[in-house]
Amino acid sequence: MRAKVVVARGEGLRLRRKGLIARAAFRRNVGDWSGAIRDLDEIEEIADAGPMRLFLCDMALERARLAFAKIEAFAPLNGLIDNNPPKPIAPDAAEAARLKDEATKQLVIAADYIKSCGYHRRDEELAELEAVLRGERKFTDLPPRV
């Protein structure tokens, strides 16, 4: 009986992390960037407690997406729901540089998890975001990802 409870709790945490990643992506897309940050921080808190490196990889990719969304003031769903956050505005040059540094840091973290865990189903997403970082693509032109 105890083993079933432990398995059920573990499954509940896994589903909670997936839900938080999806909600962080939704919040990024409506421009609720502080809400997205809270969700990502909660994922990190849960995932750090155990062997959940794949979720940490997904979290790093979403943190990079959030930084790029902020740089481009891109919130494609803003205005489509009730009680929207204010329409995002592009940051000044200093803040854009800080966000770019944050995106770089998160992509390095994600690349490390992908390599060390063999999590190659995220290779395409990483390559897209690295192309944005290098200036070869615009974040707004990438396909939606959750």
KETI-31151 format. One record per residue (C-alpha): x, y, z; residue number from 1. Coordinates in Angstrom, 3 decimals, m for minus. Example, Ala and Ser with C-alpha at 12.3 -4.5 7.8 and 13.67 -1.06 7.14 Angstrom:
<pt><px>12.300</px><py>m4.500</py><pz>7.800</pz><i>1</i></pt>
<pt><px>13.670</px><py>m1.060</py><pz>7.140</pz><i>2</i></pt>
END
This chain:
<pt><px>0.000</px><py>0.000</py><pz>0.000</pz><i>1</i></pt>
<pt><px>2.813</px><py>2.418</py><pz>0.906</pz><i>2</i></pt>
<pt><px>4.473</px><py>1.844</py><pz>m2.487</pz><i>3</i></pt>
<pt><px>1.223</px><py>2.778</py><pz>m4.253</pz><i>4</i></pt>
<pt><px>1.031</px><py>6.032</py><pz>m2.297</pz><i>5</i></pt>
<pt><px>4.643</px><py>6.900</py><pz>m3.151</pz><i>6</i></pt>
<pt><px>4.044</px><py>6.144</py><pz>m6.854</pz><i>7</i></pt>
<pt><px>0.829</px><py>8.194</py><pz>m6.823</pz><i>8</i></pt>
<pt><px>2.625</px><py>11.160</py><pz>m5.230</pz><i>9</i></pt>
<pt><px>5.415</px><py>10.905</py><pz>m7.789</pz><i>10</i></pt>
<pt><px>2.915</px><py>10.845</py><pz>m10.652</pz><i>11</i></pt>
<pt><px>1.149</px><py>13.838</py><pz>m9.140</pz><i>12</i></pt>
<pt><px>4.400</px><py>15.818</py><pz>m9.032</pz><i>13</i></pt>
<pt><px>5.207</px><py>14.862</py><pz>m12.621</pz><i>14</i></pt>
<pt><px>1.805</px><py>16.069</py><pz>m13.792</pz><i>15</i></pt>
<pt><px>2.145</px><py>19.235</py><pz>m11.698</pz><i>16</i></pt>
<pt><px>5.497</px><py>20.048</py><pz>m13.344</pz><i>17</i></pt>
<pt><px>4.051</px><py>19.486</py><pz>m16.820</pz><i>18</i></pt>
<pt><px>1.113</px><py>21.718</py><pz>m15.953</pz><i>19</i></pt>
<pt><px>3.419</px><py>24.429</py><pz>m14.646</pz><i>20</i></pt>
<pt><px>5.513</px><py>24.358</py><pz>m17.829</pz><i>21</i></pt>
<pt><px>2.357</px><py>24.647</py><pz>m19.948</pz><i>22</i></pt>
<pt><px>1.008</px><py>27.465</py><pz>m17.773</pz><i>23</i></pt>
<pt><px>4.347</px><py>29.303</py><pz>m17.925</pz><i>24</i></pt>
<pt><px>4.231</px><py>29.096</py><pz>m21.735</pz><i>25</i></pt>
<pt><px>0.632</px><py>30.364</py><pz>m21.756</pz><i>26</i></pt>
<pt><px>1.514</px><py>33.217</py><pz>m19.420</pz><i>27</i></pt>
<pt><px>4.488</px><py>34.118</py><pz>m21.640</pz><i>28</i></pt>
<pt><px>2.160</px><py>34.245</py><pz>m24.641</pz><i>29</i></pt>
<pt><px>m0.336</px><py>36.593</py><pz>m22.963</pz><i>30</i></pt>
<pt><px>2.420</px><py>38.816</py><pz>m21.575</pz><i>31</i></pt>
<pt><px>2.066</px><py>37.782</py><pz>m17.922</pz><i>32</i></pt>
<pt><px>5.795</px><py>37.509</py><pz>m17.576</pz><i>33</i></pt>
<pt><px>5.916</px><py>37.733</py><pz>m13.788</pz><i>34</i></pt>
<pt><px>3.415</px><py>34.848</py><pz>m13.595</pz><i>35</i></pt>
<pt><px>5.559</px><py>32.817</py><pz>m16.001</pz><i>36</i></pt>
<pt><px>8.617</px><py>33.462</py><pz>m13.825</pz><i>37</i></pt>
<pt><px>6.729</px><py>32.268</py><pz>m10.715</pz><i>38</i></pt>
<pt><px>5.718</px><py>29.051</py><pz>m12.490</pz><i>39</i></pt>
<pt><px>9.289</px><py>28.418</py><pz>m13.660</pz><i>40</i></pt>
<pt><px>10.643</px><py>29.083</py><pz>m10.173</pz><i>41</i></pt>
<pt><px>8.180</px><py>26.541</py><pz>m8.774</pz><i>42</i></pt>
<pt><px>9.273</px><py>23.958</py><pz>m11.361</pz><i>43</i></pt>
<pt><px>12.874</px><py>24.519</py><pz>m10.344</pz><i>44</i></pt>
<pt><px>12.005</px><py>24.114</py><pz>m6.670</pz><i>45</i></pt>
<pt><px>10.165</px><py>20.831</py><pz>m7.293</pz><i>46</i></pt>
<pt><px>12.668</px><py>19.413</py><pz>m9.792</pz><i>47</i></pt>
<pt><px>15.743</px><py>20.252</py><pz>m7.711</pz><i>48</i></pt>
<pt><px>14.440</px><py>17.959</py><pz>m4.986</pz><i>49</i></pt>
<pt><px>15.014</px><py>14.821</py><pz>m7.040</pz><i>50</i></pt>
<pt><px>16.246</px><py>13.247</py><pz>m10.255</pz><i>51</i></pt>
<pt><px>14.152</px><py>15.418</py><pz>m12.576</pz><i>52</i></pt>
<pt><px>16.750</px><py>16.819</py><pz>m14.927</pz><i>53</i></pt>
<pt><px>14.504</px><py>16.620</py><pz>m17.994</pz><i>54</i></pt>
<pt><px>12.095</px><py>19.058</py><pz>m16.380</pz><i>55</i></pt>
<pt><px>15.025</px><py>21.322</py><pz>m15.548</pz><i>56</i></pt>
<pt><px>15.974</px><py>21.205</py><pz>m19.231</pz><i>57</i></pt>
<pt><px>12.427</px><py>22.137</py><pz>m20.268</pz><i>58</i></pt>
<pt><px>12.465</px><py>24.906</py><pz>m17.665</pz><i>59</i></pt>
<pt><px>15.747</px><py>26.318</py><pz>m19.049</pz><i>60</i></pt>
<pt><px>14.334</px><py>26.307</py><pz>m22.593</pz><i>61</i></pt>
<pt><px>11.197</px><py>28.112</py><pz>m21.408</pz><i>62</i></pt>
<pt><px>13.292</px><py>30.663</py><pz>m19.480</pz><i>63</i></pt>
<pt><px>15.210</px><py>31.359</py><pz>m22.715</pz><i>64</i></pt>
<pt><px>11.922</px><py>31.725</py><pz>m24.634</pz><i>65</i></pt>
<pt><px>10.679</px><py>34.137</py><pz>m21.972</pz><i>66</i></pt>
<pt><px>13.832</px><py>36.255</py><pz>m22.278</pz><i>67</i></pt>
<pt><px>13.463</px><py>36.420</py><pz>m26.076</pz><i>68</i></pt>
<pt><px>9.750</px><py>37.250</py><pz>m25.772</pz><i>69</i></pt>
<pt><px>10.622</px><py>40.136</py><pz>m23.457</pz><i>70</i></pt>
<pt><px>13.352</px><py>41.400</py><pz>m25.809</pz><i>71</i></pt>
<pt><px>10.903</px><py>41.464</py><pz>m28.737</pz><i>72</i></pt>
<pt><px>7.894</px><py>42.501</py><pz>m26.568</pz><i>73</i></pt>
<pt><px>6.163</px><py>39.477</py><pz>m28.076</pz><i>74</i></pt>
<pt><px>2.958</px><py>38.270</py><pz>m26.450</pz><i>75</i></pt>
<pt><px>0.804</px><py>36.965</py><pz>m29.329</pz><i>76</i></pt>
<pt><px>m2.214</px><py>36.146</py><pz>m27.146</pz><i>77</i></pt>
<pt><px>m2.259</px><py>39.486</py><pz>m25.343</pz><i>78</i></pt>
<pt><px>m5.685</px><py>41.071</py><pz>m25.730</pz><i>79</i></pt>
<pt><px>m7.482</px><py>37.790</py><pz>m26.434</pz><i>80</i></pt>
<pt><px>m8.581</px><py>36.971</py><pz>m22.890</pz><i>81</i></pt>
<pt><px>m10.307</px><py>38.836</py><pz>m20.078</pz><i>82</i></pt>
<pt><px>m8.109</px><py>40.617</py><pz>m17.540</pz><i>83</i></pt>
<pt><px>m5.054</px><py>40.776</py><pz>m19.773</pz><i>84</i></pt>
<pt><px>m1.792</px><py>42.111</py><pz>m18.464</pz><i>85</i></pt>
<pt><px>m0.773</px><py>45.405</py><pz>m20.090</pz><i>86</i></pt>
<pt><px>0.523</px><py>45.219</py><pz>m23.651</pz><i>87</i></pt>
<pt><px>4.275</px><py>44.577</py><pz>m23.430</pz><i>88</i></pt>
<pt><px>6.758</px><py>47.218</py><pz>m24.460</pz><i>89</i></pt>
<pt><px>10.258</px><py>46.629</py><pz>m25.778</pz><i>90</i></pt>
<pt><px>13.014</px><py>47.018</py><pz>m23.167</pz><i>91</i></pt>
<pt><px>15.780</px><py>49.603</py><pz>m23.374</pz><i>92</i></pt>
<pt><px>19.192</px><py>48.536</py><pz>m24.672</pz><i>93</i></pt>
<pt><px>20.628</px><py>47.742</py><pz>m21.235</pz><i>94</i></pt>
<pt><px>17.684</px><py>45.540</py><pz>m20.266</pz><i>95</i></pt>
<pt><px>17.720</px><py>43.838</py><pz>m23.683</pz><i>96</i></pt>
<pt><px>21.414</px><py>43.021</py><pz>m23.181</pz><i>97</i></pt>
<pt><px>20.677</px><py>41.597</py><pz>m19.709</pz><i>98</i></pt>
<pt><px>17.860</px><py>39.476</py><pz>m21.148</pz><i>99</i></pt>
<pt><px>20.132</px><py>38.243</py><pz>m23.935</pz><i>100</i></pt>
<pt><px>22.711</px><py>37.223</py><pz>m21.319</pz><i>101</i></pt>
<pt><px>19.982</px><py>35.373</py><pz>m19.410</pz><i>102</i></pt>
<pt><px>18.882</px><py>33.583</py><pz>m22.588</pz><i>103</i></pt>
<pt><px>22.501</px><py>32.605</py><pz>m23.288</pz><i>104</i></pt>
<pt><px>22.893</px><py>31.222</py><pz>m19.768</pz><i>105</i></pt>
<pt><px>19.659</px><py>29.214</py><pz>m20.023</pz><i>106</i></pt>
<pt><px>20.573</px><py>27.779</py><pz>m23.436</pz><i>107</i></pt>
<pt><px>23.935</px><py>26.610</py><pz>m22.074</pz><i>108</i></pt>
<pt><px>22.107</px><py>24.897</py><pz>m19.204</pz><i>109</i></pt>
<pt><px>19.613</px><py>23.278</py><pz>m21.592</pz><i>110</i></pt>
<pt><px>22.379</px><py>22.106</py><pz>m23.950</pz><i>111</i></pt>
<pt><px>24.190</px><py>20.512</py><pz>m21.026</pz><i>112</i></pt>
<pt><px>21.050</px><py>18.644</py><pz>m19.902</pz><i>113</i></pt>
<pt><px>20.323</px><py>17.527</py><pz>m23.467</pz><i>114</i></pt>
<pt><px>23.841</px><py>16.148</py><pz>m23.834</pz><i>115</i></pt>
<pt><px>24.195</px><py>14.590</py><pz>m20.380</pz><i>116</i></pt>
<pt><px>20.698</px><py>13.066</py><pz>m20.334</pz><i>117</i></pt>
<pt><px>20.479</px><py>12.098</py><pz>m24.005</pz><i>118</i></pt>
<pt><px>17.322</px><py>14.251</py><pz>m24.213</pz><i>119</i></pt>
<pt><px>17.627</px><py>14.724</py><pz>m27.968</pz><i>120</i></pt>
<pt><px>13.923</px><py>15.276</py><pz>m28.566</pz><i>121</i></pt>
<pt><px>14.743</px><py>18.885</py><pz>m27.558</pz><i>122</i></pt>
<pt><px>17.570</px><py>19.305</py><pz>m30.117</pz><i>123</i></pt>
<pt><px>15.351</px><py>21.109</py><pz>m32.626</pz><i>124</i></pt>
<pt><px>14.033</px><py>23.560</py><pz>m30.026</pz><i>125</i></pt>
<pt><px>17.555</px><py>24.262</py><pz>m28.809</pz><i>126</i></pt>
<pt><px>18.774</px><py>24.862</py><pz>m32.368</pz><i>127</i></pt>
<pt><px>15.902</px><py>27.291</py><pz>m33.042</pz><i>128</i></pt>
<pt><px>16.626</px><py>29.288</py><pz>m29.903</pz><i>129</i></pt>
<pt><px>20.371</px><py>29.318</py><pz>m30.570</pz><i>130</i></pt>
<pt><px>19.634</px><py>30.725</py><pz>m34.051</pz><i>131</i></pt>
<pt><px>17.638</px><py>33.524</py><pz>m32.395</pz><i>132</i></pt>
<pt><px>20.557</px><py>34.169</py><pz>m30.053</pz><i>133</i></pt>
<pt><px>22.955</px><py>34.433</py><pz>m33.016</pz><i>134</i></pt>
<pt><px>20.548</px><py>36.822</py><pz>m34.787</pz><i>135</i></pt>
<pt><px>19.838</px><py>34.390</py><pz>m37.629</pz><i>136</i></pt>
<pt><px>16.122</px><py>34.128</py><pz>m36.766</pz><i>137</i></pt>
<pt><px>13.534</px><py>36.209</py><pz>m34.978</pz><i>138</i></pt>
<pt><px>11.809</px><py>34.734</py><pz>m31.963</pz><i>139</i></pt>
<pt><px>8.456</px><py>35.840</py><pz>m33.373</pz><i>140</i></pt>
<pt><px>8.993</px><py>33.583</py><pz>m36.414</pz><i>141</i></pt>
<pt><px>9.514</px><py>30.376</py><pz>m34.396</pz><i>142</i></pt>
<pt><px>6.733</px><py>27.795</py><pz>m34.141</pz><i>143</i></pt>
<pt><px>4.822</px><py>27.803</py><pz>m30.840</pz><i>144</i></pt>
<pt><px>6.338</px><py>25.475</py><pz>m28.257</pz><i>145</i></pt>
<pt><px>5.174</px><py>24.267</py><pz>m24.867</pz><i>146</i></pt>
END
